[in-house]
Amino acid sequence: MVCVNRTTHGTSCKNRWIAALWFGGAGFVVAGLMFLIPSMEQGLVETMLYVLAPSVAAFLAGGLFGNTILDPAKTTNYWVATIRGLAVILIAFVLYALSYAVSYPLLTPEGSSSFVGLLFAVLSVGLLSSAPLLVGVGIPAALLLYTIACQRMKK
């Protein structure tokens, strides 16, 4: 995350990094549990596509949009934090779908699939299969981040 000055859109650069690392870490835990643990024999390409790419997407979405959860002027209660967390999850999923559709044909030998077909497959089937897990991890992550921010403000 690059911050030109100390504040960007009313939030500090530090908040951007905290949110980016927070959501990136949550993305890594989810992707790791889904793809690394069940099959420890993953190759480099599979690890990049199914663990690294979603983690980076969550990191970017958290840094760009999740920082407002830490801003008491913009996030005033748990409901707002939940909505902002859902937005971060959705943006991270779209970023992942785009990165997958671009990188899969480049990284795999059978990579002659079309960009539009891969994007549609990830956005439809991928969302249906992983939505409960994403929501089940993303919302608690956002709420816990908001709780920590509230505790930090009380000190």
C-alpha positions in Angstrom: 0.0 0.0 0.0 1.4 3.4 -1.0 0.2 6.4 0.9 1.2 9.8 -0.5 0.6 11.6 2.7 -0.2 10.6 6.2 -4.0 10.5 5.6 -5.9 9.2 2.7 -9.6 9.7 2.6 -9.7 10.5 6.3 -7.9 7.3 7.4 -4.3 6.9 8.2 -1.8 4.9 6.2 -1.4 2.7 9.3 -5.0 1.7 9.2 -4.7 0.7 5.5 -1.8 -1.6 6.4 -3.6 -3.0 9.4 -6.7 -3.8 7.4 -4.7 -5.2 4.5 -2.7 -7.5 6.7 -5.8 -8.5 8.7 -7.9 -9.5 5.6 -4.9 -10.9 3.8 -4.2 -13.1 6.8 -7.8 -14.2 6.9 -7.7 -15.0 3.2 -4.6 -17.0 3.7 -6.1 -19.0 6.5 -9.3 -19.8 4.4 -7.3 -20.7 1.3 -4.8 -22.7 3.3 -7.5 -24.7 5.1 -9.3 -25.4 1.8 -6.4 -26.3 -0.4 -3.2 -26.9 1.5 -4.4 -29.1 4.3 -6.6 -31.6 2.3 -3.8 -32.3 -0.1 -0.3 -31.6 1.0 1.0 -32.6 -2.4 0.1 -29.4 -4.1 2.5 -28.1 -6.7 3.8 -24.6 -7.1 1.2 -23.6 -9.7 -1.7 -24.9 -7.6 -0.4 -23.1 -4.5 -0.1 -19.9 -6.5 -3.6 -20.2 -8.0 -5.5 -21.4 -5.0 -3.6 -20.0 -2.0 -1.4 -17.1 -3.0 -3.9 -15.4 -5.4 -6.9 -15.3 -2.9 -4.6 -14.1 -0.1 -3.2 -11.3 -2.3 -6.8 -10.4 -3.4 -7.9 -10.3 0.2 -4.8 -8.2 1.1 -5.6 -5.7 -1.6 -9.3 -5.5 -0.9 -8.6 -5.1 2.8 -6.1 -2.3 2.3 -8.2 -0.4 -0.2 -11.6 -0.8 1.3 -11.3 -2.4 4.8 -9.5 0.5 6.4 -12.8 2.3 6.9 -13.7 -0.3 9.5 -11.0 1.2 11.6 -12.3 4.7 11.1 -14.7 5.7 13.9 -16.2 8.5 11.8 -17.2 6.0 9.0 -17.9 2.8 11.0 -20.2 3.7 13.9 -21.6 0.3 14.9 -21.4 -3.5 14.3 -23.9 -3.4 11.5 -21.9 -0.9 9.5 -18.8 -3.0 10.2 -20.6 -6.1 8.9 -21.7 -4.4 5.7 -18.1 -3.1 5.1 -16.8 -6.6 5.8 -19.1 -8.0 3.2 -18.0 -5.4 0.7 -14.4 -6.3 1.3 -15.2 -10.0 0.8 -17.0 -9.4 -2.4 -14.3 -7.2 -3.8 -11.6 -9.7 -2.8 -13.6 -12.5 -4.6 -13.9 -10.4 -7.8 -10.2 -9.6 -7.7 -9.4 -13.3 -7.2 -11.7 -14.3 -10.1 -10.0 -11.8 -12.4 -6.5 -12.9 -11.3 -7.5 -16.6 -11.8 -8.9 -16.0 -15.2 -5.8 -14.2 -16.3 -3.2 -16.4 -14.7 -4.6 -19.9 -15.2 -4.0 -20.0 -19.0 -0.5 -18.7 -18.4 0.5 -21.1 -15.7 -1.0 -24.4 -16.8 -0.1 -26.5 -19.8 -3.7 -27.0 -20.8 -4.3 -23.3 -20.4 -6.2 -22.7 -23.6 -9.3 -21.7 -21.8 -10.9 -18.4 -22.6 -10.7 -15.5 -20.1 -14.5 -14.9 -20.2 -15.2 -18.6 -19.7 -12.9 -18.9 -16.7 -14.2 -15.7 -15.2 -17.7 -16.9 -15.5 -16.9 -20.2 -14.0 -15.1 -18.7 -11.0 -17.8 -16.1 -10.4 -20.6 -18.5 -10.6 -19.5 -22.0 -9.5 -16.7 -20.6 -7.3 -19.0 -18.2 -5.5 -21.7 -20.8 -4.9 -19.2 -23.3 -3.5 -17.2 -21.0 -1.3 -19.7 -18.3 -0.3 -20.6 -19.8 3.0 -17.0 -20.2 4.0 -16.1 -16.7 2.8 -19.0 -15.1 4.7 -18.3 -17.3 7.7 -14.8 -16.1 8.0 -15.0 -12.6 6.5 -17.8 -11.2 8.7 -16.2 -12.4 12.0 -12.9 -11.0 10.7 -14.5 -7.6 10.1 -16.3 -7.6 13.4 -13.2 -8.6 15.3 -11.3 -5.9 13.6 -14.0 -3.3 14.5 -13.9 -4.6 18.1 -10.2 -4.2 18.3 -10.5 -0.6 16.8 -13.1 0.2 19.4 -10.9 -1.0 22.2 -8.0 0.9 20.8 -10.1 4.1 20.8 -11.0 3.7 24.5 -7.4 3.7 25.6 
